[in-house]
Amino acid sequence: MVGMKKLTHFDASGNAVMVDVGEKEITCRTATAEGTICASPEVIQAILQGTSKKGDVLGVARVAGIMAVKQTAGLIPMCHTLLIQKAQVDFKTEEENSCVKAVCTVKAEGKTGVEMEALTGATIALLTIYDMCKAIDKRMKLTDIHLVEKKGGKSGDFQY
C-alpha cells in the first residue's frame, strides 16, 4: 500500500461527511481516466462499420460519457457539485485485441478535483457500448478502468 493517508470523508466518530472545501483556493483542475471494453470481433466490426441495430455506438457512448460527467455529484455521495468547463470522451479501437478504449478528460476551475468525473465519464461510455451491443455479444468485459493523470490542486499532479 502506498503511504497511509487520513481518510477525509469521515468525522472523528466514523460518520460519513462531505469534506469542507470552503477554505481551499480555486485552481484549474484537469483529470483523464480511461477504461477498456473487450468484445467479440463481430461487435468490434459492427461498431467500426456502423451496422449496430441501435445506431452510432461510439457517438451515443460519447454523449453518454459527457452527460455522466455532469451527473457525477448525483451518483457519488460525497462528491462535490462542480462547474465543468470541459468534458471530452474519445475512443481508441484495438481491432487486434478486439477492444475499445474510452478516454475521458475533464476540466474545471474549482476547489476540488475532477478525478471522479473523469472516471464516471469513461465508465458510463463503456457501459453504453455494452448496452448498445449486448444483442450481438453478452460476454463483453469492462476492464482496466483507472485514473491516467490529474493536474492541479493541493495534492499536486499525478500520472499513472
C-alpha positions in Angstrom: 0.0 0.0 0.0 1.3 3.4 -0.9 1.7 5.8 2.0 -1.2 5.7 4.6 -3.2 9.0 4.5 -6.1 10.1 6.6 -9.5 9.5 5.0 -11.2 12.8 4.8 -14.8 11.6 4.3 -15.3 10.5 7.9 -15.5 12.5 11.1 -13.9 11.6 14.4 -16.8 9.2 15.2 -16.6 7.4 11.8 -19.6 9.1 10.3 -19.6 9.9 6.6 -19.2 13.7 5.9 -18.8 15.8 2.8 -15.4 17.4 3.0 -15.4 21.2 3.7 -13.6 22.8 0.7 -14.6 26.4 1.7 -11.1 27.5 2.6 -9.4 25.9 -0.4 -8.1 28.1 -3.3 -9.8 28.0 -6.7 -7.4 26.4 -9.2 -7.5 24.9 -12.6 -8.1 21.1 -12.3 -7.9 18.5 -15.0 -8.2 14.7 -15.0 -8.1 12.0 -17.6 -9.4 8.5 -17.0 -9.7 5.5 -19.3 -11.1 2.0 -19.4 -11.5 -0.8 -22.0 -14.3 -3.0 -23.2 -13.3 -6.2 -24.8 -15.8 -8.0 -27.1 -16.1 -10.4 -30.0 -14.6 -9.4 -33.3 -18.2 -9.3 -34.5 -19.0 -6.5 -32.1 -15.9 -4.5 -33.0 -16.8 -4.8 -36.7 -20.4 -3.7 -36.0 -19.0 -0.6 -34.2 -16.5 0.3 -36.8 -18.9 -0.3 -39.8 -21.8 1.3 -38.1 -24.1 -1.7 -38.5 -25.3 -2.0 -34.9 -29.1 -2.0 -34.8 -29.1 0.7 -32.2 -27.2 3.2 -34.3 -23.9 5.0 -33.9 -22.4 3.2 -30.9 -19.4 5.4 -30.3 -21.4 8.6 -31.0 -24.0 7.7 -28.4 -21.4 6.4 -25.9 -19.5 9.7 -26.3 -22.6 11.7 -25.4 -23.5 9.4 -22.5 -20.0 9.8 -21.1 -20.2 13.6 -21.3 -23.7 13.5 -19.7 -22.3 11.2 -16.9 -19.5 13.7 -16.1 -22.2 16.3 -15.4 -24.2 13.9 -13.2 -21.3 12.6 -11.0 -22.2 14.5 -7.9 -25.7 13.0 -8.0 -24.2 9.5 -8.3 -21.3 9.5 -5.8 -22.5 10.5 -2.3 -19.5 12.6 -1.1 -18.6 14.1 -4.5 -19.0 17.9 -4.7 -21.0 19.6 -7.5 -18.6 21.3 -9.9 -18.9 23.8 -12.7 -17.4 21.7 -15.5 -15.6 23.7 -18.2 -14.7 20.8 -20.5 -15.7 17.2 -20.9 -14.3 15.1 -23.7 -14.7 11.4 -24.5 -12.5 9.8 -27.2 -12.2 6.2 -28.3 -9.3 4.1 -29.5 -10.3 0.9 -31.2 -7.8 -2.0 -30.9 -9.0 -4.5 -33.6 -6.1 -6.8 -33.0 -7.2 -7.2 -29.3 -10.9 -6.9 -30.1 -11.2 -4.0 -27.6 -12.3 -0.4 -27.5 -10.7 2.0 -25.1 -12.7 5.0 -23.8 -10.7 8.1 -22.7 -12.4 10.8 -20.7 -10.8 14.2 -20.0 -12.5 16.8 -17.7 -11.5 20.3 -16.8 -12.9 22.7 -14.2 -11.8 25.7 -12.1 -12.7 24.9 -8.6 -11.8 23.9 -5.0 -11.8 20.2 -5.6 -10.6 17.9 -8.3 -12.3 16.3 -11.3 -11.0 12.7 -11.0 -14.4 11.2 -10.1 -16.0 13.0 -13.1 -13.4 11.6 -15.5 -13.7 8.1 -14.1 -17.5 8.3 -14.3 -17.4 9.6 -17.8 -15.1 6.8 -19.0 -17.1 4.1 -17.2 -20.5 5.2 -18.5 -19.2 5.5 -22.0 -18.1 1.8 -21.8 -21.4 0.7 -20.2 -23.2 2.4 -23.1 -21.2 0.4 -25.6 -22.2 -2.7 -23.7 -25.8 -1.7 -23.8 -25.9 -1.0 -27.5 -24.0 -4.2 -28.4 -25.3 -6.7 -26.0 -27.7 -8.2 -28.6 -24.6 -9.3 -30.5 -22.4 -10.4 -27.6 -23.3 -10.6 -23.9 -19.7 -11.7 -23.0 -18.2 -8.3 -23.3 -15.9 -7.3 -20.4 -15.1 -3.9 -19.0 -11.6 -3.8 -17.7 -8.7 -1.6 -16.6 -10.7 1.5 -15.6 -8.3 3.9 -13.9 -7.2 7.5 -13.5 -4.5 8.2 -16.1 -3.5 11.7 -14.8 -4.7 14.6 -12.8 -3.3 18.2 -12.6 -3.9 21.0 -10.1 -4.9 21.2 -6.5 -3.2 20.9 -3.2 -2.1 17.3 -3.6 -0.3 18.1 -6.8 -0.1 16.3 -10.1 -0.5 12.6 -10.6 0.4 10.3 -13.5 -0.4 6.6 -13.7 
